[in-house]
Amino acid sequence: MAAMNNISELKPFKSMWKVKGDKIHGTVKKDEVGQFTHVLQQGQTKVQINFTVTHSSGSYWTTKHPYKVVFLPTTRVRICEVLPYNMTGLEPVNYHAVLNGKLDPDFLVDVVGQVVEVSHIEVVSVNGKDTQKISVELCDTEDERLPLVLWGKFAEDISDAVQLRSENIVICVLRFGKIKVWKGNFVMFYERSISNAYNVSDVSVNPENMAEVQAFIRLLPKDDLKLSIVDSKPLALANGVSKNDDFFVHTPRKTIAEVEKCIVMATIAGIDSDMGWYYLSCKVCAKKVITVPNDNCDDGDEHDVLACNYYCPKCKNNSPKLLPRYKLHLVVLDNTNDCKFLFFDNLALQLLHQPCIELTGPITDEIQDPDVLPPILNDLKGKSFLFKIGIEKENFIYKHDTFKFLKIITNLGMINEFEAAQSTTRNIHNRSPLSTIAVFFDATNIPI
Ligand SMILES: [Zn+2]
């Protein structure tokens, strides 16, 4: 029986869920965009059936959820007639939290404010393309001010609203705005503003049907704030992080050799059960099979079984022979830090000396209870090995904390030799403690 889960409980270990409520990022891959553009429209409510759940990553996080939903070619989108309440998903942030650096700039934020100051539109060259830019100052119900820079069409929208305002106030609602951090006039002093993120943000001026905005207006101080039109702000504010700051201040310097591969000696602390420990693969090509929901799966009955078939996208086979294979997300640590290593089937086999199917038996179901681990997996906890890992684009640009693991050495003699060598020689090329790796995803901030 498939129980109903909340969206906050979504985890990647399986792909058949029944969920409701809350907010999560959704991604449609490039190949499937054509299939879904006509059924996914902003503001509409839909039922989505059959999708996968993976790590949320990237420089721009639209929600706080650690995972995101990814559409499959077999995902179905149905019209949803009723929702218990009008959900806008709007979660305006406190200006203070933006300005004092409490909010992580990797997460996009919603902002509601009254426009109290606005510049004339400027045309600035961005990557060789003329782009409109406007600088705005927003005011909230506490009379706090927040600098906002809007680019492209949004600059025009604000400018038009300001021209046409007559006696009315201008309210700006920015959804999925980017917190920009830039170096102020003093050394080591950072200032912050908000900007629209290309292709992600949405700006509405004086939206009429948003309860949150009506509540905001009611709370605004009654002493009529004059809207002033000012000269443009200096470029430093408008551009956020300058190229110079980005390369020399925000991003630690590393050589290619350090970034690509390294050997670490680490102890397995546990298995990330959110990710499950095996996946159902096609016996022929080893690729993960995707689920295809049966027709009775979307009849709205909360207690029906989520029945499904499997499809191999590589072999284009509707009834592939199934074989469970390992996909272990090991949480490892050394005396400096912890991180996650991903073990696919062939490498996990080196560690466990037993094919996955011997642990699972001949199964045709996705993993349902990933917290229950076979004893052989539990026995890995506390064991130390040498790991050769690759640090990929995802790790240092997208701050993904799971590393692709390339080789393992379980030979005790070699491990002891490594340990002895490490304690006498430091900073040897290609050897690095976990804390060095951790630097990449903690401090790197390369915008894309
Ligand atoms: Zn296949």
Boltz pocket constraint, residues with backbone or C-beta under 6 A from the ligand:
constraints:
  - pocket:
      binder: B
      contacts: [[A, 282], [A, 283], [A, 284], [A, 285], [A, 286], [A, 287], [A, 312], [A, 313], [A, 314], [A, 315], [A, 316], [A, 317], [A, 320]]
      max_distance: 6.0
